[in-house]
Amino acid sequence: MEQEASAPHPVHGSVKWFDPAKGFGFVVADEGGPDILLHANVLRNFGQSTVADGTRIVVLVQATPRGRQAVEVLDIEPPSGMMLPAGDDQTTATPDEIAALAVEPARVKWFDKSKGFGFANVFGRAEDVFVHVEVLRLSGFADLASGEAVGLRIIDGKRGRMAVQVVSWEASIHRCE
């Protein structure tokens, strides 16, 4: 006889790994227990196409006959307590300084993980915004797709506007409500 699925419940944990090419990854719960399957569709429903290994995450988890699976992402938190690169040379900013910046709606123009950077366009502005892979990683992302909608916290650098934090568009909408 097949085991019945349980009611979803929130679980706090960390991303063990996520492979966008495979379309899934796993979360390790703070409470322990077996790994939790995180499918790409569940992540996309949150408004994010990837997530970096080690990123803190809150998911609704359901026990199924095939194991524990995330059915909804509730929150993704970038690593805390880190100094984030603020673009120019050795300039850094605290998470509080970054959080004080407005989130600007943008669409990814292109991003090449192997090159370590890409560009996005803020809605209503002509100039490109530089996005570095380290900023992406520290924001909890592993990669960006062309055309993906994101929220950016941006500073003016020596060579133009540059992202200092990337947030999923879905998460940025919820933070503004």
matplotlib code that plots the C-alpha trace (Angstrom):
import matplotlib.pyplot as plt

x = [0.0, 1.3, 2.1, 0.0, 1.7, 1.8, 0.6, 3.3, 5.1, 7.8, 11.4, 14.5, 17.8, 20.6, 21.0, 23.3, 23.6, 21.5, 22.1, 20.0, 21.1, 19.6, 16.6, 16.9, 19.0, 18.8, 18.2, 19.6, 17.1, 18.4, 16.4, 18.2, 16.6, 16.9, 17.7, 14.8, 14.4, 14.2, 12.9, 13.6, 9.9, 9.4, 12.4, 11.0, 7.6, 9.5, 10.9, 14.4, 16.0, 19.0, 20.3, 23.8, 25.1, 25.1, 22.3, 19.9, 16.3, 12.9, 10.6, 7.3, 8.1, 5.8, 6.7, 5.8, 6.3, 9.5, 10.9, 10.8, 10.2, 9.9, 6.6, 7.1, 10.0, 9.0, 12.3, 15.9, 18.4, 21.9, 24.7, 24.6, 27.4, 29.5, 31.0, 29.7, 31.8, 30.6, 32.3, 35.3, 38.7, 38.6, 35.4, 33.0, 29.7, 27.9, 24.6, 22.8, 24.3, 23.3, 19.8, 19.3, 19.6, 16.4, 15.6, 15.4, 13.4, 15.6, 15.8, 19.0, 20.5, 23.1, 25.2, 28.1, 29.1, 32.4, 33.4, 32.3, 30.0, 27.0, 24.7, 21.1, 18.8, 16.8, 13.3, 13.1, 16.8, 19.1, 22.5, 23.5, 24.1, 27.2, 26.6, 29.6, 29.5, 30.7, 27.8, 25.5, 26.9, 26.8, 23.1, 22.3, 22.2, 24.3, 23.5, 21.2, 19.3, 18.9, 15.5, 15.1, 13.4, 15.3, 15.6, 18.9, 20.5, 22.9, 25.7, 27.4, 31.0, 34.0, 32.8, 29.1, 26.2, 26.9, 24.8, 25.8, 22.9, 20.6, 17.2, 14.6, 11.8, 9.2, 11.0, 11.5, 7.7, 6.9, 9.4, 7.7, 4.2]
y = [0.0, 3.5, 5.8, 9.0, 12.4, 14.6, 18.2, 20.7, 22.4, 25.2, 24.1, 26.3, 25.0, 25.5, 24.6, 21.6, 21.9, 23.0, 22.2, 24.2, 21.8, 18.8, 20.9, 20.1, 20.1, 19.4, 21.3, 20.2, 21.0, 22.7, 20.1, 17.2, 14.3, 13.3, 15.8, 17.7, 17.7, 21.2, 21.1, 23.9, 24.6, 25.2, 27.7, 29.3, 29.8, 31.9, 34.0, 32.6, 30.3, 29.2, 29.3, 29.2, 26.3, 27.2, 29.8, 29.9, 29.0, 28.5, 26.0, 24.3, 20.6, 17.7, 14.1, 11.9, 8.2, 9.2, 11.3, 14.9, 17.5, 21.3, 22.4, 26.1, 28.5, 31.0, 32.9, 32.9, 34.8, 35.8, 34.9, 37.1, 39.0, 39.3, 42.4, 42.7, 44.1, 47.5, 47.6, 50.0, 48.4, 47.3, 49.2, 47.1, 47.7, 46.2, 44.3, 47.2, 49.7, 47.6, 47.0, 50.8, 51.1, 51.0, 47.8, 48.8, 46.5, 45.2, 42.5, 40.5, 41.5, 38.7, 36.9, 34.6, 32.6, 31.5, 35.1, 36.1, 39.0, 40.2, 43.2, 44.1, 46.9, 48.9, 49.6, 53.2, 53.8, 53.5, 52.6, 49.0, 47.8, 45.7, 42.4, 40.6, 36.8, 37.4, 39.8, 37.2, 34.4, 36.6, 37.4, 33.7, 33.0, 30.6, 32.1, 34.4, 33.8, 36.3, 38.0, 37.1, 39.8, 40.7, 43.4, 45.2, 47.3, 49.6, 52.0, 54.4, 53.1, 54.6, 52.8, 53.3, 51.7, 48.4, 45.9, 45.3, 42.9, 40.9, 39.7, 37.6, 39.7, 37.8, 38.3, 42.1, 42.4, 40.7, 42.9, 46.1, 45.0]
z = [0.0, -0.9, 1.9, 2.0, 1.6, 4.7, 5.0, 4.0, 6.9, 6.9, 7.2, 7.7, 6.2, 3.7, 0.1, -0.1, -3.9, -6.8, -10.5, -13.0, -15.8, -13.9, -12.7, -9.1, -5.9, -2.2, 1.0, 4.4, 7.2, 10.4, 12.3, 10.6, 8.8, 5.2, 2.5, 0.9, -2.9, -4.4, -7.9, -10.4, -10.9, -7.2, -7.3, -10.4, -8.7, -6.2, -9.1, -9.1, -11.6, -9.5, -5.9, -4.6, -2.5, 1.2, 0.9, 3.7, 2.6, 4.1, 2.2, 2.7, 2.8, 2.2, 3.0, 0.0, -0.8, -2.6, 0.3, 1.5, -1.2, -1.1, -2.5, -2.1, -1.4, 1.3, 1.7, 0.4, 2.5, 1.2, 3.5, 6.6, 8.4, 5.3, 3.9, 0.3, -2.5, -3.4, -6.7, -6.8, -5.9, -2.3, -1.3, 0.8, 2.4, 5.3, 4.7, 6.5, 4.1, 1.1, 2.5, 2.8, -1.0, -3.0, -5.0, -8.7, -11.1, -13.9, -16.6, -17.2, -20.6, -20.4, -17.8, -18.5, -15.4, -17.1, -17.7, -14.2, -15.1, -17.1, -17.5, -16.7, -17.7, -15.2, -16.4, -17.7, -17.8, -20.9, -19.3, -18.5, -14.9, -14.3, -12.4, -11.0, -10.3, -6.7, -6.0, -7.5, -5.3, -2.2, -3.0, -3.0, -6.8, -8.8, -12.3, -14.2, -17.4, -20.2, -19.8, -16.2, -14.0, -10.9, -8.3, -8.0, -5.4, -7.3, -6.7, -9.1, -9.6, -11.5, -14.7, -14.3, -12.4, -10.7, -8.8, -5.2, -4.5, -6.6, -5.3, -7.0, -8.5, -6.5, -3.2, -3.9, -4.5, -1.2, 0.7, -0.7, 0.3]

ax = plt.figure().add_subplot(projection="3d")
ax.plot(x, y, z, "-o")
ax.set_aspect("equal")
plt.show()
